[in-house]
Amino acid sequence: MPVQTQEFKHVSYLWDEKMAAGLEGDEVGLLVYRSNLLGQDLRLTNYGGGNTSCKLMATDPLSGSLTQVMYVKGSGGDLGTMKRNGLAALYMNRLHSLEKVYRGIEHEDEMVGLFQHCIYDLESKAPSIDTPLHGFLPFNHIDHLHPDAAIAIAASKDGKAITRELFGGTIGWVDWQRPGFDLGLRLRQCLEENPGIRGIMLGSHGLFTWGDTAYECYLNTLEVIERCAGYIEDNSRKPAFGGQHLPATEEPYRWKQAAAVAPVLRGLCSSVQHMIGHFTDNERVLEFINSNDLQRLAPMGTSCPDHFLRTKIAPLILDLQPGDDLSDAVAIRNRIAGQFDLYRAQYTEYYNSCRHADSPPMRDPNPVVILYPGIGMFTFAKDKQTARVAAEFYTNAINVMRGAEAISTYTSLPRQEAFNIEYWLLEEAKLQRMPKPKPLSGKVALITGSAGGIGKAIAKKFADEGACIVLNDNDAERLESAEQAFISQFGRDNIIAGFLDVTDKNSLLSLVDKSCLAFGGLDIVVNCAGLSISKPLEEHTEADWDILYDVLVKGQFLVTQKAVEILRKQQTGGDILNIVSKNALVSGPNNAAYGSAKSAQLHLSRLNAAELGKDHIRVNVVNPDAVILNSKIWEGEWAAGRAKAYGVTVEELPAYYAGRTLLNAIIEPDDIANACFVFVGGLLNKSTGNVLNVDGGVAMAFVR
């Protein structure tokens, strides 16, 4: 193995000789290893972007003879997380034979279907459009990446000349062209015309590099990108983006402003479908949005097609100042709604002026990237991961613009070329193959007391159905355990967690702000936090009374009040569910404070339903009874109190409760979670002010 001698400043050298030695002789394993290393550094390539390959000799299962096979990243994969099953494996002789049937650039798209006739491993991933770009280059190992530094040169006005000067002719150049079969042929032609080169720069697009071994390819890739980044750093003689137009603001202030405006933006972005938001205010984003060149560069759009596909034709720059008072949500919405109308109109004009006879229908005309000068960048998409990745891609685009402007002049893709990428029939086919969204996809749910018992079951059910979850509890240890379990099952993108005492307005405001920053707002709020005290009337203390009413009634009031503020900002309706109790309707012994507080919760729900209907905010109630499993309520004196009231032992309570129901059923947290999903899953969107009993059938608790 060659020895690394160069020190890297602008890229991360991650090769582990021991790890690689364990893969010696396994070229496919080394390909996956190399790909994962490259994909870990977003400066080298973005999520889902770029592709890698290796070629090797393998036994043809039909003839038994050796044949050359290429393993290449398949369609839709990600280098950083790719495994063997993310690769497509193709016969090289069959791939090359496609040149005989290629009918020219006007018939590019038909070649993708023909790739299927070249498949060697029938279990492999579907080949991507970039397959021939690797197939027509003769090297054993090839990397095609989208490095910020390389694209900065490739997207600059003088990119070709800079590449020639920087690499002394050892890096070739191919002008911009949409990926496909013809581009693969052009790469081969470039190599034939420039024998001995170590890579090829693709105008506005990215970089191809190669090597005889996985390690040589990896090292060559890092060295080329390092040299590009060093050149930009050494030749930057002017302030980035023309210098700063706005001064930097402090982080706590930025977050407060962002949390205040995020639900308004989310509502405006959700005119076609519910969107999830993401907020970014890193150093590079702030440098760009606070700069003198923001208004010139941002409307130009991106250059690399992968950037463009994720971020749309251009961002929307808000006509807001960092110090604006955002407390009046109606005024702010009225102020910026016109900007959204204008953006949608401009996007429609872009579509109509660039469309072809066979173009797919126009997609959502709302912006993906929204820039608030002085504060940060918002991105909105159908789910959290897509919104976060869009922010990563636009940050890459900012890096490209910064580098290109430092050494030359930035150039973006022409509008028609951008449209041809965005509405490419192959991309449309890929979108059509995506799984159908789950019922709660695009929704954000906050369930109070969701680290255990009923609340945790509801949170899990909603996460299973596609929602982003705001976990919370007043028990820090229990909350941490629940957060780890939820992240492990549902992924870090879809879960946030924060301390919440429903009687403490400050902790509530902090948690809701956190949700607005993480997801853009709220859609579903479940008031589930609770406690129980069972005592005879004469033994009840004033403290007992106060804590029950503070948690159950005041807590429900405060959480609902704050939730309504966010839902009204969004103007997309929403759901408030209150977990009350059979005890709200049934009179029983030793239950004065708890039962009356539950009755107050129930009637407060009715009052809220009557008031909030005009906002399309539905308020409904689920009434459980005797949910003992995993409930903190039953860990304390409540169980003993109820057992005493009914003349049974604590151990006999579950059977006692089941025996008094019409269905002779024990009620579990999942039963309550399923009832909650019935209300919010989409089938009861015209239902509000209802009470759903989930108690196995307690006749005394019948509402009517």
N, C-alpha and C positions, 0 to 999 in steps of 0.2 A: 504494500500500500504506500502511495506517495506520502511524504511527510509535509504537514502544513507548516509553512515558513512565514506566511504573511499574517500580520496582525490586522484584525478587522475592527473598524470603528463604527461603520454605518449599518452593518448587518450582524446577525448573531451566528457564530460558528458553534454548532451544537453536536457535531459528529462525535459519537462515543465509540472508540476503537473496540472495546470489549463487547459492546452490543452488536456492532457490525461483524465482529469475528464469529459471534454465535450464529450469524446468518450466512457465513461463507459457503459458497456453492449454491445458494438459493437466490437467484437473480431477482425473482419476483418478490421475495421477502425483503431484499435490499431496496427494491423499487418502492415498496410500501414504506419502509423505514425512511428513505430519503424524502419521499413525498410528505410524510408527517413532519419531518424537521422543517422543511421549507414552508409548509402551511402554518406552522406555529408563529411565524414572524409576519405580521400584517404589512410590514414594509416591503416584503417580497411578493406577496400576492394576497388578494382578499379572499374572504370566505366564499367557497364555491368557484373561485376563479383559477385560471391556469390549468395545465395538465402536464403529466409526466409519462414517460414510457420506457420500456426496455425491450430488446429483441434477443431471442435465444433460439437454440435448436431444440425441437421436441419431436416426439414420435407421433406420426400420423396414425390415429386409431383405425383408419380404414386400410391403409397400405402397409403399415408397420415400418415405413421408411422415415428417416429424419427429414423434418421440414422446418423452415424458419417461421417463428410465431412472434407477434408483437403483443405485449401487454401494455395497455394504455388506460388512463383514467376514463371511466365511463361517463355517460351523460348524467348530469345533475349531481355529481359527487363533490366532495370537499377534500382538498389535499391534507389538511391538518388532521382530519379524523378518519380518512379513508382506510379501509381494510382490503384484504384480497378480493372480497366479493364486490368491491367497488370498481374493479378493473374489467375492461373488455379485452378478450383475447381473440386475435384474428390471424388467419393464414396470410403471410406476406405475399405469396405468389398470387393468391386470389385477389388481394387488395390491389396489387399492381396491374392485374389483368383488367380491372375496371377502366383503366385508361383507354382501352380499346372501344368501350361502349360510351365513353363520355362525349356528350353532344355539345359541350361548350357552356360558357358561364351563364347563359340564359336558362339553362336546364340544371343548375346546381342542385336544387332541392331534391331532385329525383335520385341523386346518388346516395343520399342517406339511407333510403330503403334498401339499396343494393349492398350496403355494408353488412346486412344480415346474412348474405350469401357467403361472407368471408369469415364467419364465426368459427373459431377453433374449439373453444370451450362453451358448450351449449348452456352452461349454468352462469355464464359471465354476464356482466352488466351490458346494457345496450350501448353501442358505440356512439360517441358524440360527433358533432360536426367537425371537430378539430382532428379527427382520426387521420385523414390523409396528410395533414401538416407534419405528423410524425412519420407516417408511412413512407413518404417520398424522400426523407432524409436517411442516409445509410448508417447512422451511428447506433451503437448498442444501447446507449442511454441518452435520453433527451429530456430537457426541462423547457416548458413554455410557461413563463410567469408574467405577472403584471406588476413589476416593481415600480414604486413611486418614482425613484430616481431615474430609471430607464425610460419610463413613459414621459417624464418631464422633458427629457431630450427628444424623444420620439414625437412629442406633441408641440415642440417649439418650432417657430418659423424656420430656423436654421438647423433643424435637427439632423438632416442628412450630412451637412458639412461638419457639424460638431462631432458626429459619430466617426466620420473619416479622420478628423484631426485627433480626436481623443484616442482612438484605437489603432491609428496608423494602418488602416486597411484590413485589420484582422477581424473586424465585425462587419458583416454585410448589411445592406439596407434594402427593404422591400416597402414600397409605398403602401398607404392605407388601401385595404381591400377587405370586404366582408369575409369572415372565415368560410372555408368550403374547399371543394376539390381543386378548384383552379388555384387557390392560394397555395395549396400543397405543391402543385406543379411549379409555381413561381418560386417557392423556397428552394426546390431542387435546382431550378435554373440559376438562382443566385449563387448556390454552392458551386455549380459547374463553372460559372463565370469568375468565381473567386475561390479557387482551390486553396485549402489550408486555413480558411477562416475558422474562428473558434465560436462564432455565433452569428445571429442575424437579428437586427432591430426591425420591428414592424412599425411603420409609421402610425402614430397616434394610438398604438395598440399594446405593444409589449415586447417581449424578448424571447428568443430561442437560443439555448446553449446546449452543449453536449459533451460527451466523453466516452472513452472506451469501457470504463467501469462506473459503477454507481458512485464511488467516491470521487473519481476524476470529474465526473459530471457535476457533482455537488460543489466541489471546490471551484471549478470553472465558473459556475453560476454565481457563487458568492464573489469571486474576484471581479467579474464583469460589473456586477451591481455596485460593489464597493468603489470601483473606479468611477462609475457614473455619479455616485453620491459625492465622492471627493471632488470631482470636477465642478459640480454645482456649488459646493461649499467654497472652493478656492476662487471661483469666478463670480461670486455674488458681491457686487460692488455698490448696490443700491438698497435702500430699506425695503423689507418685504412688503409687497402689495402697496407700494407707494407711501409707506409710513402709516401711522395711526391717526385716524380721524376722531375716534372717541377714546377717552381714557378708560382704563380697566376699572371694573367695579368689584367690590368684595364678594367672595363666594356666598356667604349667608344671604346677602341681599339679592344676588342673582337667583338663588334657589327660591327665595320667597316670591320674586316676580314671576319666575317660570311656573311655579306651582299655581299662582293666581291666574295666569293666562292659559295654561295648558288645557283645562276643560273647555274653554271657549274655542280654542283651535281644534280640539278633538271633535267637538260637535260640528264645526264647519267642514272638517275633513270627512265626516261620516254621512254626507248627504246621499251617498250611494250604498255604502255598507258600513257596519260598525268597524272602527279602526282602533288599534292600540298604539299608544305613543311611546316615544323614547326621547330623553333629553340629554344633550351632551354640551358640556362647557369646558372642554379641555383647552390647553394652551394654544394649540394650532387652530382650533375653531375660533377662539376669541381673537387671535391675531388677524384672522381673515375678516370676521364680521365687524371688527372695529376699524378696518382699514379704509384708506382713501380710495382704493381700487375696487371695493366691494361692488358698487353699483355698475362698474364696467365689466368685471369678470364674471360675476354670478350669472347674469342672463345668457352668457355665451354657452353654458352647459359644459358637459364633460367631454373627454376625448375617447378614452378606452371604452369599448362597447360594454364590458362587464359593469363598469361604473354607471354607464348611462341606463342600462336595463334596470338597475336597482334604484335609481334616483330621479328618473324622468327627465324631460327635456331641459328643465331649469328649476331652481328653487323659487320659492316665494319669499321676498324680503319684506318683513312687516314694517308698516309705517308707524312704528312706535319708538319712543325714546326710552333709554334705560331708566330714567327717573319718573316716568309717567305714573300717575295714580291709577291703579288697576282695581280699586275697590268697587267701582260701579261696573259690574259685569255687563249690564245691558248697554251702557254707553260704549264700552270697549268693543262689544260685539258689533254694534252698529257702525263703529268707526272702521273696523277691519273687514266686515262682511263684503263691502264693495270690492276690496282687494281680491277676495276669493272669487267673486263674480267675474272680475276682470281676468283672473288667472284661468278660470274655466273657459271663458270666451276665447282667450288666446290659444288655449290648448285645443279647443274645437276647431279654430281656424287652422292651426298647425296640422291637425288630422285631415281636414278637408282639402287643404292645399297640397298635401303630400301623398294622399291615399292612392292606391292602385285599384284596378277593377276587382281584384280578388282579395283585397285587404280585409282582415277580420273587422268586426264592428268596433267602434271606438270604445275604449275602456274608461274607467273612472277618470274624469277630468280634474280631480282635485290634486293639489300638490302632495308630494311625498316628503320633500325637504322644506322646512320653514325656518328662516333665519331671523332672529330678533337681535338687532345690533346692540352690543353692550351686554347682552344677557346670555345667549347661547343658541343652539340649534335643536329644533324639534324635528323628528321624523315620525311618520305615521304609516302603518301598513296593517294587513289583515291579522297579523299576530305579532307577538313581542319579538320573537327571533328575527323576523323579516324587518321590523322597524329598527332593531339594533344593528342588523347587518347593513341596512341602508345608511345609517349614520357612519358606520365604518367605511363604506364605499365612498361616501361624500368626503369624509376626512382624507381618504386616499386621493380623491380628486383635488382637494385643497392643496395637498402636498405636491401634486403634479403641477398645478397652476403656479404655486410658489416657486418651484424649481425652474419651470419654463420661463417665467418672468424674470428670474434672477440672471439667466444666461442669454435670454433672447426675448421673444414675444410669444405668449401662449396662443395656440390655435385649437379650436374645438372641432368636433365633427360637423360638417355641413348638415343643415336641417333635414334634407332629403335622405342622407346617409343614416342620420340618427333615426328617422322614421322607419327606414328599411330594416334597421336592427330591432326597434321596439315592436314593430308589427310584422316581423318575419313570420311566415307561415309555420316554420319549424318551431319557433318559440311559442306560437299560439297552440300548436299541437302539444307541446310540453305542458302548457298551462291547462289544457283540457284533460290531460292525464292525471293531474294532481288529485289527491283524495278529496272527497266531498267534505266541507267543513263540518265540524261537530256542532251540536245545537247551541253551545255557549261560546263558540269561537268568536273572538272579537269583544268579549264581555269581561268586565272586571268586577270581582265579587269581594266584598269585605264582610266577614262573618265574625261578630264579636265573640270572644271566648273560644276561638277556633283551635286552640292547642290541645283540646281533649274533649271527650264525651260527645254530646250531640253536635257541638260546633265543629269539631274535627271531622266528624262523619259528613257533615254538610259540605265543608271545604273540600274534602276528598271527592265527593260525588260531583261537585261543580268542576273541579280540576279534571276529573275523568271525562267530563263532557266538554272540555275545551276552554274553560274560563281561566283567566289570570287571577291569582288568589292573594289577598292581603291578610296573612295570618296575624293573629294578635292574641294577647292574653295578659293578665296581671301577674302571672307566675312566670318569672324569667327563665327558670330552669326547665319548666315544662314547655315553654315557647321555643327555647333553643332545640330541644329534642324533636319537637314537631317540625320545626324549620328544616332540620337536617333530613328528616324522613321524607318530607314533601319534595325537597330539592333532589334527593336521590331518585324519587319516583317520577317527578314531573319536569325536572330540569330547572336550572337556575334562572332562566329567562322568565318563567311563568310564576315565580313565587317571590314575594317579599314578606318580611316579618317585622313587627314592631310592638313595643310595650303599649298596652292600652288599659287604663282604668276608666271605665265608662262614666264614672262620677267626676273625673278630672278633665275639664275642658281643654287644658293645655296639651295633655297627652293625646286627646282626640284630634286636635288641630294638627299636631305634629304627624300623626299617623296618616291623616287624610292628605296633607301636603306631600308626604312620602309616596302615597299612591299616585298623586297627580304627576309627580316627577318621574315615577317609574313607568306608569301606564297611560298617563294622560287624564285620568279621572276615575269615575265609578259608574257602574250600571246596576249592580245588585247589592243591597245592604240587608244583612240578616241580623236582627237583634236577638242574640242567643245567650249572651252572658247572664249569669244568674246565680242565686244562692237560695237556700231554704232554711227556715227556722220553724220548728214545730213545737209549740208549748201551749199549755192551757192559758186562758186569758189572763188569769191572775199572776202567772209567772212571766209573761211578756214584759220586757223592759222597754223604755223609751229608745234605748240604743238599738234594740232588735228592730223596732218599728222603723227607725230612721234608716238603718242600713238596707233593709228590704226595699223601702220606697226609693232610696237613693239609687240603688243598683238597678232595680227592675223598672221603675217608672221614670225617674229622672234620667237614668242612663238611656232608656229607650228614646226619651224626648230629645236629649242632647245629640245622640247619634243620628236620629232621624232629621233633626234640624240641620245639622252640618251636611248630611247626605243630600238633602233637598237643595241646598245652596249649590252643590256641585252639579247635580242633575239639571237644575235650571240653567246653569251656565252652558251645559252641553246642548240642551233643548232636543234631546233624543229620547225622552221618556225614561223609564227605569222601573225597578221593582224594589219595594221594601217589604220584607217578610219579618214578622214578629213571632218568635217562639214563645207562646204563652203557656197555657196549662188547662187541663180539665178542671182544675180548682178555680178557674175564673168563672165557672158556671155552676159548680156543685158545692153545696155547703157541707162542711165536715167538721169534726171536732178538732180542737187544738190547732187551729189554722187561721186565726183572725188576721194577723198581719200579712202572711204570705198570700192567702186566698184573696184578700181585698186588694193587695198590690197587683195580683194577676188580673183581677177584674178591671183595675185601672188601666193596665196594659191593653186589655182587650178593647175597652171603650176608646182609649187614645188611638188605637188602630183604626176604629170606625171613623173617628173625627178626622184623622189624617187622610183616610181614603176619600172622604167627602170633600176635603179642601184641595187635594192634590190632583184630582181627576183632570182638571183643566190643563195640567202640565203633562198629561199622559204618564203620570207616575202612579203605578198600581201599589196598593197597600193591602196585604192579605195576612192571615193568621194561620199558624199551624198549632193545634192544641195536642200536645203529647200527654201521656200519663204513665207514671211508674217506669221511666227509662232508667234502669239501674246500672246497666253495663257501662263501665268506664266513666261514670259520672262522679265528679267531686262532691256533688250534693250528698251522695249516699256514703261518703267516706266519714262524715262527721256525725253530729247528734241527730240529724234529720231522720235517718233510718230508725234509730232507737225511738225517736219521738213518734214516728208514724206507727211503728210496731206496737208501742204502748197504747196508742189511740185505738188500734183495731184489736187489741188483745191477743197478739201473736208474737212470736219471736222474730228477731231480725232475719234469721235464716229462713223463716217461713214466708217472708214478705213477697218474694217473686211469685211463688205459687199462689199466695193469697190474692195478689193483684190480678194475676192471670185468671184465677177462678171466678172473679166477679165480673169478667167481661163476657160479652155475648159470644165472642169467638174463642174464648178460653186461650188467649194468646199473650205471650210475653213480648213486650215492645222493646225493640233495640234501636240504637242510634241510627243505623242504616234505614230503618223504617221512616224516621223523621226526615232524613236526608232525601229519600225518594219523594216524599210528599212536597218538600221544598222545590225539588226539580220540576214536579208537575206544574207548579205555579210559574216558573221562570223559563221553562224549556221551549216556549214558543206556541204551545197549543192553547194557552189561556191568556193571550195578550189582551183580551177584552173583558177580563174578569178582575174586579177589585172589590174590596170590602167584605171578602169571604172569610169563613172560618172552616178549616178542614181538621176534623178530629182524627187523630191517629192514636187510638187508645184501646184497640181491640173490641170496641163497642161497649161504652158505658152509657146506658139509657138515660141516666140522670143528666148527662152532659150533652144530650142532643140539643142543638141550637133551636130547632123548630119542631 
